Amino acid sequence: MNPLKNRAGLMTGILAGLTGMALAGTLAVADDMGGMGDMNGMSGMSSGMGSSSAASSVGHGKGVVKAVDRKAGTVTITHGPIKEFGWSGMTMTFPLQHRSSLKSLKKGEHVVFDVVQEGQGRYTITKIHRVQ
């Protein structure tokens, strides 16, 4: 056999293995960064938008705060339909872009909020205000 072909095959195998390990590590980190929480009724739903426009679209919601987790930086809201994503009303747990907003939120309060899609199945509240 040709020794150059053996070396090229060995290098290709090593590079493929390193690429696979890097990808697996990236996926593990992304998975550890948090999830959607309680998404009753969300299976099979999509935003109805292409991936290029989903990142820039903003959904507008109204709902009631069910729980606030200051340590995790999340709020659970029972909200009405959010037409920008084609969602019906449901209860969801969202991370907040600005954790300082959690200080003023209390269980049972009525709120309005803006939410953006930050990736496949990941939605973050960018603005939230109590309804007076």
Order of alpha helices (4+ residues) and beta strands (2+ residues): alpha-alpha-beta-beta-beta-beta-beta
